[in-house]
Amino acid sequence: MTDPGVIAWDFSTLRSFNFTEKRYLQFRFEAFNLPNHPNWGNPGVVLGDNRLAAAGKPIPGGGRFDTITSTRTAMRQWQFRLKMVF
């Protein structure tokens, strides 16, 4: 069984505004998972999750084995920061 891959493009940029030689204001922008690509969770691996018929036999295809039901991480996140250095 192969797990789904993870695609995560992170981006960061900053700009400093100088007031004096030692004092400046820094603006920073960071984006995590910039293209907003879903990263799927791992598929189910338990065979015992199958549904059972009235006779007690498992129903083929009735369980969660090898089914992906979640995502790994949150979707796109943006973060802004403002820092004063003095």
Backbone torsions as a table, in degrees:
resi	resn	phi	psi	omega
1	MET	NA	138.1	-179.7
2	THR	-114.3	133.9	177.2
3	ASP	-79.1	152.0	177.0
4	PRO	-68.4	148.7	-179.5
5	GLY	-72.5	167.4	178.9
6	VAL	-115.0	126.3	175.7
7	ILE	-116.5	115.4	-178.9
8	ALA	-141.6	106.4	176.4
9	TRP	-102.8	116.9	177.9
10	ASP	-105.0	149.1	-176.6
11	PHE	-138.9	142.0	179.2
12	SER	-146.5	141.7	174.5
13	THR	-147.6	152.7	178.8
14	LEU	-144.6	159.3	178.6
15	ARG	-141.0	130.2	177.9
16	SER	-107.8	135.2	176.9
17	PHE	-112.3	110.3	-176.3
18	ASN	-82.7	133.3	174.4
19	PHE	-102.2	-47.9	174.4
20	THR	-134.6	-170.2	-178.4
21	GLU	-65.6	-35.0	-177.2
22	LYS	-107.5	-12.2	-176.1
23	ARG	-111.0	130.5	178.3
24	TYR	-154.0	160.6	177.2
25	LEU	-111.3	129.6	-177.5
26	GLN	-116.0	126.4	174.7
27	PHE	-107.3	131.0	-177.3
28	ARG	-131.8	137.0	175.5
29	PHE	-122.0	131.0	178.0
30	GLU	-132.0	137.9	177.2
31	ALA	-128.1	131.6	178.2
32	PHE	-112.0	134.5	-174.3
33	ASN	56.6	54.7	-174.1
34	LEU	-53.7	-44.3	179.9
35	PRO	-76.9	-0.4	178.1
36	ASN	60.5	41.8	179.7
37	HIS	-84.1	129.2	178.7
38	PRO	-71.1	134.0	175.3
39	ASN	-105.7	106.9	-173.2
40	TRP	-72.2	148.2	177.7
41	GLY	-74.9	178.9	179.5
42	ASN	-75.2	147.0	177.9
43	PRO	-72.1	158.4	178.0
44	GLY	-65.2	143.2	-176.2
45	VAL	-123.1	2.6	-176.2
46	VAL	-97.4	119.6	179.1
47	LEU	-73.0	-24.1	-177.1
48	GLY	-71.5	-3.5	179.7
49	ASP	-82.9	3.7	179.8
50	ASN	-68.5	148.4	174.7
51	ARG	-75.7	150.4	-179.2
52	LEU	-108.9	142.8	175.6
53	ALA	-76.5	174.5	-179.6
54	ALA	-60.8	-28.9	179.8
55	ALA	-82.1	-2.4	178.9
56	GLY	89.9	5.8	179.0
57	LYS	-92.3	143.7	179.1
58	PRO	-66.5	142.5	176.7
59	ILE	-88.5	119.5	-179.7
60	PRO	-60.2	133.1	180.0
61	GLY	75.6	9.7	-176.6
62	GLY	-95.4	-0.6	-177.1
63	GLY	-109.8	-163.7	-179.2
64	ARG	-106.4	9.8	-179.9
65	PHE	-61.7	129.6	178.4
66	ASP	64.6	26.9	177.9
67	THR	-113.2	131.6	178.4
68	ILE	-93.3	124.5	-175.5
69	THR	-122.4	6.2	-176.8
70	SER	-152.5	173.2	173.0
71	THR	-111.2	158.7	-176.2
72	ARG	-78.6	-46.6	-173.9
73	THR	-131.2	172.6	176.7
74	ALA	-67.3	161.4	177.9
75	MET	-76.0	-160.8	-173.7
76	ARG	-52.0	136.8	176.6
77	GLN	-130.1	135.9	176.7
78	TRP	-116.1	146.4	-179.2
79	GLN	-141.6	130.8	176.6
80	PHE	-116.4	139.5	178.6
81	ARG	-135.0	145.2	175.0
82	LEU	-131.9	124.0	-175.0
83	LYS	-131.5	131.4	176.7
84	MET	-104.4	122.7	179.2
85	VAL	-109.5	124.7	179.2
86	PHE	-142.0	NA	NA
